[in-house]
Amino acid sequence: MSAEGTPATALAGRLTDKDPAVGLDAVVALRRVLEEMERLHVDNAREQGWSWQTIATALQVTRQSVHEKHATRRKVTGKEN
Amino acid sequence: MYENFTELAKRALATSQDAALSLGHDYIGTEHLLLGLTATAGTAGEVLRAHGVDLAQARDQTVRLLKTAGVDASGGKSARDALASIGIDVGEIQRRADEAFGAGAFRFPRPAFTSRAKNVLKLTLQAAADLGQQRIDTEHVLLGLLEERDGRAHQVLAALNVNAEALRRAILDRVSQQAA
C-alpha cells in the first residue's frame, strides 16, 4: 500500500473507487466484520442477561429476526438451552 | 435447522470449519465437509476410511487442488487488507476482543458455508427424510455430499481414486443393516 494521504483519505478513495472490484471488495469486507461484531455483542448481551426483545430494540430489528439469526446458533454451540 | 443433528454430525460440521481455518480458507466448501467427515467418528468416517480415504492424504489433495485452482489460502489477508485500507485494524479488534470476551469470541474472517455446501446440508436433510429417519447423522451428511456432484469434494475423491458410487452404496448398506 502506498502512502497516499491520511487513513481517512484512503477510506474515501476506496469506497468511491470507480473500479467495481475495489468497491465491492470493501463492501464485503465491511459486511463480514459487521456480522462478526453483531455476533460478538449479541452473545455478550445474552450472557449479561439481556432479553431477545431488548437486543432487538437496540439493533433496531424485530425480535423474530434477531432470534432466528442467533438463537439456534447459540443453542447448537451449547451457549444456551 | 441443526436441532435434529446428532452430536457427531454437529462435531463433523465444526471440524469442517476447523479444517477451513487451518488451511487458511475463508469459506467452508464441500472439500472441508469431506475432511470434517473423514476426521470424525461415526458411520460416514468409518465408511470413508474403509474405502481408503485417509485424512492426511485427503488434506494434501485438497491443498493441491485448491492451489491449482488459485484459491486464496491466506486466512482472509485480502479482506484484512481491504479493511486496513479503510482504517479498520482487524488485528487490533482481535487483540482487544480476546482480552474483553475471551479467545475465539471474535473471529475474522469467520468461514461461511459456500452455496454448494449449503446445498449439501439441504440434500442431507433430504437423504434422512428419504430414509424415513428423524435424526440427522454423519451418514446423511455424506449422502448429501455425494449428491452434490459439482463440489470439490468429488474432485478430491477422484484424486484419491475413491469411487463415489461405491461409497454411496456402502452407506446405504450400513443404514439398512442398522435398521434391521
Interface residues (C-beta under 8 A of the other chain):
Chain A: M1 P7 A8 A10 L11 R14 L15 D25 A26 V28 A29 L30 R32 V33 E35 E36 M37 R39 L40 D43 N44 T72 K75 V76
Chain B: M1 Y2 E3 F5 K10 S78 A79 R80 D81 A82 L83 A84 S85 I86 G87 I88 V90 I93 A97 F101 A105 F106 R107 F108 P109 R110
